[in-house]
Amino acid sequence: MSNFQDLALIPDVKIRLKELEFDELFPIQEKAISPILKGRDVIGQAKTGTGKTAAYAIPIIEKLRKKNGVQALIIIPTRELAQQVVNQFKDIAKYTPFRFLAIFGGEPIGRQIREIPKADVVMGTPGRLIDHLARGTLHFNETEILVIDEADRMLDMGFIDDVRFIIGHLPKNRQTCMFSATMPEEVTRLAKASMNNPVKIFVDEDEISVESIEQLYCLVERRRKLQTLSELIHQFRWKKILIFVATRRQADWLTEKLNRVTAVQKLHGGLTQSRRNFVMQRFRNFEKSIIVATDLAARGIDITDIDCIINYDMPQEPLTYFHRIGRTGRAGGQGTSISIVSYEDRSMLATIKSFTNIQLKELTRKHRDNQRFGTWMKGSPESSQFVEEFF
């Protein structure tokens, strides 16, 4: 099973996943959703950015019933992650009646006390969860599911005893899921003590292998991203290019800019289905074609002859990078990916590098050991004239 629509989910969730253009399941989702739906304990070794939040959010939402009390608890190490997780739950469950609440330090506790009785799912940091337990404002009498997310970070931050304390206040007859990028001995002991015959899921780096793709990046000032993109398109003259951007608005803007000098189509969730079908048909049938797309709109694209993937905007999660570039180099062919990295996005580049043994090579104007890229790196007058047409 590799498609979200194949899952046995309630219509409200299926409709929303289709709207969000969740099509192909990430490896952790494909392996974890089914056993969680069946009530099994699950321990998943997966890094941040592998799609693990949806891997537990979707089955938890599916299992919720309208009743009073916190039905599921997610323990999370940081307030930033708590905010991300609650937003994803709310997004997926948009058409359901369920309520989700993130509780963490640094914000007024009074609002949290008022909201907790209305919440079906609570996600919180250990310190604030213990604070509410001490005040008697948080109870787990109705809690059937526990998720411990990023357990190794919890250990690194000194929260592991706090997690044990919270678990001690939960019903013994519950379902427990744990996700961790690594499995140090202390995390393994916690799993053995708190879980019942868990299904073990490991997502290793082989599942994001992209050996057939030449991975390059350009480090540029943010204001020079458009100029760099235009030079790349003009110099290399690939026949089929898929350019990824962060938002619909960015797709509209970039498509308008590029269309001043070359034919470009856009693909995002704001288009009608018929228009999106037209764009994809054109991309398949035309010998030369360029699409500017958002990640959601590009889910499910299965075209074997894409010459190059260009990341105009860097993804927010590292596995998204590998799913993007995996759309080139298919069917045994060779592919190229180029990421246009602004100085503000260097940390994400470093994270992506840590996920793969393949070396990402920097493409610079001074680098001349590859004749294929030599002219662009030197900056030819012809290329400069092409770029000037944008401005």
Buried (B, 14 or more C-beta within 10 A) or exposed (E): EEEBEEBEBEEBBBEBBEEBBBBBBBBBBBBBBBBBBEEBBBBBBBBBBBBBBBBBBBBBBBBBEEEEBBBBBBBBBBBEBBBBBBEBBBEBBEEBEBBBBBBBEEEEBEEBBEBBBEBBBBBBBBEBBBBBBEEEBBBBEBBBBBBBBBBBBBBEBEBBEBBBBBBEBBEEEBBBBBBBBEBBEEBBEBBEEBBEEBBEBEBEEEBBBBEBBBBBBBBBEEEEBBBBBBBBBBBBEBEBBBBBBBEBEBBBBBBEBBBEBBEBBBBBEBBEEEEBEEBBEEBBEEEEBBBBBBBBBBBEBEBEBBBBBBBBBBBEBBBBBBBBBBBBBBEEEEBBBBBBBBEEBEEBBEBBBEBBEBEBBEBBEEEEEEEEBBBBBEEBEEBEEBBEEEE
